[in-house]
Amino acid sequence: MKLATETQPNKEVWIKPMEFELPAGLIGFPDVVKYELLVNNEELPFMWIRSVEHHELGFVVIEPSEILSDYEVELPNDDVEKLGINSHEDALIFNIVTIKDGESIEEATVNLIGPLVLNRNTLIGKQIIVQNYMSLSARHPILSGSVKG
C-alpha cells in the first residue's frame, strides 16, 4: 500500500500524552513495546516518543509532512493487514530524528527508511522498513531543499 502523508489537523488534540503500543518494539529495542507520544506546543513540529516503562528511553520524532511535501511510503501488504490500515486516514506516520552530541538542530537528520506507522484507531503500530527504501535516506537532512516552507 502506498501512503502519501499530509499535515494532520488539530494537533492540539495530542497535547496530553497519547499511549500506543509497538508489539515488535523498535529496531534495537524489541522488548520495549509501550510508548507515549509527548507534545510540547513550543517544540512543534518536533515531538517525543518515550517508553512508558523506561522513561530514560525516548526519541525525537516528526511527522514527515512537516519537512517533505512529497514523502510517500510503500508498506508491505502483510504489515498493512496486521495493523488494520484500510486507507491513509487510518495511519499516523512518524520519523525518528537524529541530533548528534554537539550538533545543532540545523545538522539534524531524519530516518525516512524506517518510519513508525500507527493505526490511529487502535493505537497499535510498527517500525517498518518501507519497500521503496532505495529511493530514501536513513539520514535525510531536515533542512534540505525538499523542506516545506
C-alpha positions as CSV (number, residue, x, y, z in Angstrom):
1,M,0.0,0.0,0.0
2,K,1.3,3.5,-0.9
3,L,0.6,6.2,1.7
4,A,1.0,9.9,0.9
5,T,1.4,12.0,4.1
6,E,-0.4,15.2,4.8
7,T,-0.3,17.5,7.8
8,Q,-2.7,16.4,10.4
9,P,-5.2,19.0,11.6
10,N,-6.0,19.7,15.2
11,K,-2.6,18.9,16.7
12,E,-3.8,20.4,20.0
13,V,-5.7,17.1,20.5
14,W,-2.3,15.4,21.2
15,I,-1.1,17.7,23.9
16,K,-2.0,15.1,26.6
17,P,0.3,12.1,26.3
18,M,-1.1,9.5,23.9
19,E,-0.1,5.9,24.8
20,F,0.4,3.5,22.0
21,E,1.9,0.0,21.5
22,L,4.6,-1.3,19.2
23,P,4.3,-5.1,19.8
24,A,7.6,-5.8,17.9
25,G,9.3,-2.8,19.7
26,L,11.7,-0.5,17.8
27,I,14.7,-1.7,15.9
28,G,17.3,-2.2,18.6
29,F,14.7,-2.3,21.4
30,P,12.5,-5.3,20.7
31,D,11.3,-5.8,24.3
32,V,10.1,-2.2,24.8
33,V,6.6,-2.1,23.5
34,K,4.6,0.5,25.3
35,Y,5.3,4.1,24.4
36,E,3.7,7.5,24.8
37,L,3.7,10.5,22.4
38,L,4.6,13.7,24.2
39,V,3.8,17.0,22.5
40,N,5.0,20.5,23.7
41,N,3.5,23.3,21.6
42,E,6.7,25.3,21.9
43,E,8.7,22.4,20.3
44,L,6.4,21.6,17.4
45,P,6.9,20.3,14.8
46,F,9.2,18.1,16.9
47,M,7.6,15.7,19.4
48,W,8.9,12.9,21.6
49,I,8.1,9.2,22.0
50,R,9.1,7.8,25.3
51,S,8.9,4.3,26.8
52,V,6.1,4.0,29.4
53,E,8.2,1.6,31.5
54,H,11.7,3.1,30.9
55,H,11.4,6.9,30.9
56,E,15.1,7.2,30.1
57,L,14.4,5.7,26.6
58,G,13.0,8.4,24.3
59,F,13.3,9.6,20.8
60,V,12.5,12.9,19.0
61,V,10.1,12.3,16.1
62,I,8.5,14.4,13.4
63,E,5.6,13.9,11.0
64,P,7.2,13.7,7.6
65,S,4.7,16.1,6.1
66,E,6.3,18.9,8.2
67,I,9.6,18.7,6.3
68,L,8.8,16.9,3.0
69,S,6.0,17.7,0.6
70,D,6.4,14.5,-1.5
71,Y,7.2,11.7,1.1
72,E,5.4,8.6,0.1
73,V,6.0,5.2,1.8
74,E,5.3,1.9,0.3
75,L,4.3,-0.5,3.1
76,P,4.4,-4.3,2.8
77,N,0.9,-5.7,2.5
78,D,1.3,-8.0,5.4
79,D,2.2,-5.1,7.7
80,V,-0.8,-3.1,6.4
81,E,-3.0,-6.1,7.1
82,K,-1.6,-6.7,10.6
83,L,-2.1,-3.0,11.6
84,G,-5.6,-2.9,10.1
85,I,-4.8,0.1,7.9
86,N,-7.5,0.4,5.2
87,S,-6.7,3.9,4.0
88,H,-4.2,6.7,4.6
89,E,-6.6,8.3,7.1
90,D,-6.0,5.3,9.4
91,A,-2.3,5.9,9.6
92,L,-0.1,8.2,11.7
93,I,3.4,8.3,10.4
94,F,6.4,9.5,12.5
95,N,10.1,9.6,11.6
96,I,12.8,9.4,14.1
97,V,15.1,12.5,14.3
98,T,18.8,12.2,15.0
99,I,20.7,15.1,16.6
100,K,24.3,14.0,17.4
101,D,26.0,15.3,20.5
102,G,27.5,18.7,19.9
103,E,25.4,19.3,16.8
104,S,22.8,22.0,16.3
105,I,19.3,21.4,15.0
106,E,20.5,22.7,11.7
107,E,22.6,19.5,11.4
108,A,19.7,17.1,12.4
109,T,18.7,14.2,10.1
110,V,15.6,12.1,9.9
111,N,15.2,8.4,9.1
112,L,12.9,8.2,6.1
113,I,13.5,4.4,5.6
114,G,12.2,3.2,8.9
115,P,9.1,5.2,9.9
116,L,6.8,4.4,12.8
117,V,3.4,3.6,11.4
118,L,0.5,3.7,13.8
119,N,-3.1,2.8,13.3
120,R,-4.8,5.9,14.7
121,N,-7.9,4.0,15.7
122,T,-6.3,1.1,17.6
123,L,-3.0,2.9,18.6
124,I,-1.1,-0.2,17.6
125,G,1.9,0.4,15.4
126,K,5.2,-0.9,14.0
127,Q,8.5,0.4,12.9
128,I,8.5,-0.6,9.2
129,I,11.3,-0.7,6.7
130,V,9.5,0.7,3.7
131,Q,9.5,-1.1,0.3
132,N,10.7,2.0,-1.5
133,Y,13.8,2.3,0.7
134,M,16.2,2.5,-2.2
135,S,14.8,6.0,-3.1
136,L,15.0,7.3,0.5
137,S,17.7,8.0,3.1
138,A,18.1,7.0,6.7
139,R,20.0,10.3,7.3
140,H,17.9,12.9,5.4
141,P,18.9,16.4,6.4
142,I,15.9,18.1,8.0
143,L,17.0,21.4,6.5
144,S,17.3,20.4,2.8
145,G,15.9,21.6,-0.5
146,S,12.8,19.5,0.0
147,V,11.7,21.2,3.2
148,K,8.2,22.6,3.2
149,G,8.1,26.3,3.6
